[in-house]
Amino acid sequence: MSSSKEPKKVLIVGAGPTGLTSALELARRGIVPKLIDAKECIAPTSRATGLSVKSLELLEASGVTPRLVATGIKVNHARIMQEKGKGITLDFNELAHKYNFLLCLPQNHTEIIMQKRFEELGGNVEYDTRLVSLTQKKDGTVEAVMEKNGKRLTETFNAVIGADGVNSTVREQMGIKFKEKIYPGKWSAAEFDSKDWPHKQDEIQYFIGKGGKFAVVMPLGGNRYRAVANTDDAMSCIFGKHSVDKLHFNAAFDVSVRHVKTYRKGNIFLAGDAAHTYAPAGVQGGMNLGIRDACSLARRIAENDTKTYTRERKADGAATIRDSNLAVRVAGYSNVFMKAARNMTVGAAMRIKTLRQKVIKKSLGSG
Ligand SMILES: Cc1cc2nc3c(=O)[nH]c(=O)nc-3n(C[C@H](O)[C@H](O)[C@H](O)COP(=O)(O)OP(=O)(O)OC[C@H]3O[C@@H](n4cnc5c(N)ncnc54)[C@H](O)[C@@H]3O)c2cc1C
């Protein structure tokens, strides 16, 4: 890395939430990076819809958080329901924090807000620009070959951030391989309109079904809802009377758990889905972990403090993946004894305030 007196040239590959957060965090420190993305524009799909308390705290410094909060839906409760038996409600407002809610906002809206702020800070997302290859030079700089409108261009940088998602070219250029473990069975995500949705608008619902099936439903605004389930048909996991006026999609996908061994080689770094993937489990999901990677990396690049980047991010990544795997396992218990143990624990959490506070903190991704 160059000495702190020299101006740093940073390339960020990928303008998803991780790349945009890295760009914002560098730009607010006076380093306006080159941010490229192979796609034409922000993808119009919702994907990650829950922003954690930690993400909202981290995005305050760049001025993004107030805009996210003003645009998203504040979810104040979680309702956990079983097909047979009473449901219980968790009140997020019990958390002593200014962000004592889950902020629901489709990922494309989050990206639009981040991109606008990056432009205000003097940056610009260069779309239709694909990274082709990277070469580490002896002097520590990195030569990047990019392609735009069929033309190749070569530029040299002090640091490169690979925020280019699950099929990362940067990771491939670093020669780093993903170890992959695929969850058995398919998962699915659906979006639908329901005019008579029988639950509160400021509530997220967990439908714990028979045989270990479960679905989570989040409000997207108006009559629109998003469901994610651990089966190949999210809609079939939602029980109780309700109409579906329009089904926008209901698609199955594989969930695989992957985590790189190292996030850094020389002055090339990985962040976000390029470094890890796992179940899309709400605030413990990939977008929020990517935002944490990005904030740490941008600060470290700006302050020439990148040595312990891998150690720090690998620990957070491993803990988050562990929590996500545990949440998926517990929600999907089909064994009667395990189900009884889970239900007793949830029941105790409802009665014991300190336990309940812990569950709320985990649910909102606080701390
Ligand atoms: C259905 C679904 C539901 C989800 N729900 C949640 C949720 O509730 N909570 C949560 O936290 N997460 C969720 N996720 C995961 C979340 O969407 C991802 O973790 C997040 O998008 C990762 O962000 P990223 O910026 O690291 O990567 P991406 O968003 O994948 O961005 C990578 C970018 O890099 C670009 N790129 C790739 N290769 C190149 C190249 N060679 N040159 C230039 N650009 C390149 C791509 O065009 C892309 O724009 C969900 C995902 C899905 C699919």
The ligand as an SDF file (V2000), in Angstrom:
LIG
                    3D

 53 58  0  0  0  0  0  0  0  0999 V2000
  -33.8620  -14.1130   -3.0540 C   0  0  0  0  0  0  0  0  0  0  0  0
  -32.7850  -13.5130   -2.2020 C   0  0  0  0  0  0  0  0  0  0  0  0
  -33.1000  -13.0290   -0.9480 C   0  0  0  0  0  0  0  0  0  0  0  0
  -32.1230  -12.4620   -0.1350 C   0  0  0  0  0  0  0  0  0  0  0  0
  -32.4820  -11.9890    1.0950 N   0  0  0  0  0  0  0  0  0  0  0  0
  -31.5490  -11.4150    1.8900 C   0  0  0  0  0  0  0  0  0  0  0  0
  -31.9110  -10.8330    3.1520 C   0  0  0  0  0  0  0  0  0  0  0  0
  -33.0790  -10.8410    3.5480 O   0  0  0  0  0  0  0  0  0  0  0  0
  -30.9270  -10.2430    3.8930 N   0  0  0  0  0  0  0  0  0  0  0  0
  -29.6220  -10.1590    3.4560 C   0  0  0  0  0  0  0  0  0  0  0  0
  -28.7790   -9.5680    4.1680 O   0  0  0  0  0  0  0  0  0  0  0  0
  -29.2480  -10.7160    2.2680 N   0  0  0  0  0  0  0  0  0  0  0  0
  -30.1740  -11.3320    1.4810 C   0  0  0  0  0  0  0  0  0  0  0  0
  -29.8140  -11.8420    0.2610 N   0  0  0  0  0  0  0  0  0  0  0  0
  -28.4000  -11.8270   -0.1280 C   0  0  0  0  0  0  0  0  0  0  0  0
  -27.9960  -10.4840   -0.7210 C   0  0  0  0  0  0  0  0  0  0  0  0
  -28.7970  -10.1760   -1.8390 O   0  0  0  0  0  0  0  0  0  0  0  0
  -26.5230  -10.5710   -1.1180 C   0  0  0  0  0  0  0  0  0  0  0  0
  -25.7970  -11.0500   -0.0040 O   0  0  0  0  0  0  0  0  0  0  0  0
  -25.9870   -9.2010   -1.5370 C   0  0  0  0  0  0  0  0  0  0  0  0
  -26.5060   -8.8010   -2.7850 O   0  0  0  0  0  0  0  0  0  0  0  0
  -24.4630   -9.2580   -1.6610 C   0  0  0  0  0  0  0  0  0  0  0  0
  -24.0030   -8.0000   -2.0470 O   0  0  0  0  0  0  0  0  0  0  0  0
  -22.6190   -7.8360   -2.8030 P   0  0  0  0  0  0  0  0  0  0  0  0
  -22.5150   -6.3780   -3.0940 O   0  0  0  0  0  0  0  0  0  0  0  0
  -21.5410   -8.4950   -2.0340 O   0  0  0  0  0  0  0  0  0  0  0  0
  -22.7660   -8.6670   -4.1550 O   0  0  0  0  0  0  0  0  0  0  0  0
  -23.8200   -8.4370   -5.3730 P   0  0  0  0  0  0  0  0  0  0  0  0
  -25.0490   -7.7710   -4.8940 O   0  0  0  0  0  0  0  0  0  0  0  0
  -23.9510   -9.7640   -6.0380 O   0  0  0  0  0  0  0  0  0  0  0  0
  -23.0600   -7.4340   -6.3220 O   0  0  0  0  0  0  0  0  0  0  0  0
  -21.9550   -7.8350   -7.1050 C   0  0  0  0  0  0  0  0  0  0  0  0
  -21.8670   -6.9260   -8.3210 C   0  0  0  0  0  0  0  0  0  0  0  0
  -20.6450   -7.2170   -9.0150 O   0  0  0  0  0  0  0  0  0  0  0  0
  -20.8730   -7.1100  -10.4040 C   0  0  0  0  0  0  0  0  0  0  0  0
  -19.8370   -7.9030  -11.0990 N   0  0  0  0  0  0  0  0  0  0  0  0
  -19.6650   -9.2460  -11.0840 C   0  0  0  0  0  0  0  0  0  0  0  0
  -18.5800   -9.5900  -11.8120 N   0  0  0  0  0  0  0  0  0  0  0  0
  -18.0480   -8.4360  -12.2960 C   0  0  0  0  0  0  0  0  0  0  0  0
  -16.9070   -8.1320  -13.1210 C   0  0  0  0  0  0  0  0  0  0  0  0
  -16.0840   -9.0840  -13.5900 N   0  0  0  0  0  0  0  0  0  0  0  0
  -16.6670   -6.8350  -13.4370 N   0  0  0  0  0  0  0  0  0  0  0  0
  -17.4800   -5.8440  -12.9660 C   0  0  0  0  0  0  0  0  0  0  0  0
  -18.5690   -6.0830  -12.1830 N   0  0  0  0  0  0  0  0  0  0  0  0
  -18.8450   -7.3600  -11.8510 C   0  0  0  0  0  0  0  0  0  0  0  0
  -22.2840   -7.6510  -10.5980 C   0  0  0  0  0  0  0  0  0  0  0  0
  -22.8700   -7.1410  -11.7860 O   0  0  0  0  0  0  0  0  0  0  0  0
  -22.9910   -7.1490   -9.3320 C   0  0  0  0  0  0  0  0  0  0  0  0
  -23.6630   -5.9280   -9.5400 O   0  0  0  0  0  0  0  0  0  0  0  0
  -30.7730  -12.4000   -0.5810 C   0  0  0  0  0  0  0  0  0  0  0  0
  -30.4470  -12.8760   -1.8560 C   0  0  0  0  0  0  0  0  0  0  0  0
  -31.4290  -13.4280   -2.6630 C   0  0  0  0  0  0  0  0  0  0  0  0
  -31.0550  -13.9380   -4.0390 C   0  0  0  0  0  0  0  0  0  0  0  0
  1  2  1  0
  2  3  1  0
  2 52  2  0
  3  4  2  0
  4  5  1  0
  4 50  1  0
  5  6  2  0
  6  7  1  0
  6 13  1  0
  7  8  2  0
  7  9  1  0
  9 10  1  0
 10 11  2  0
 10 12  1  0
 12 13  2  0
 13 14  1  0
 14 15  1  0
 14 50  1  0
 15 16  1  0
 16 17  1  0
 16 18  1  0
 18 19  1  0
 18 20  1  0
 20 21  1  0
 20 22  1  0
 22 23  1  0
 23 24  1  0
 24 25  2  0
 24 26  1  0
 24 27  1  0
 27 28  1  0
 28 29  2  0
 28 30  1  0
 28 31  1  0
 31 32  1  0
 32 33  1  0
 33 34  1  0
 33 48  1  0
 34 35  1  0
 35 36  1  0
 35 46  1  0
 36 37  1  0
 36 45  1  0
 37 38  2  0
 38 39  1  0
 39 40  1  0
 39 45  2  0
 40 41  1  0
 40 42  2  0
 42 43  1  0
 43 44  2  0
 44 45  1  0
 46 47  1  0
 46 48  1  0
 48 49  1  0
 50 51  2  0
 51 52  1  0
 52 53  1  0
M  END
$$$$
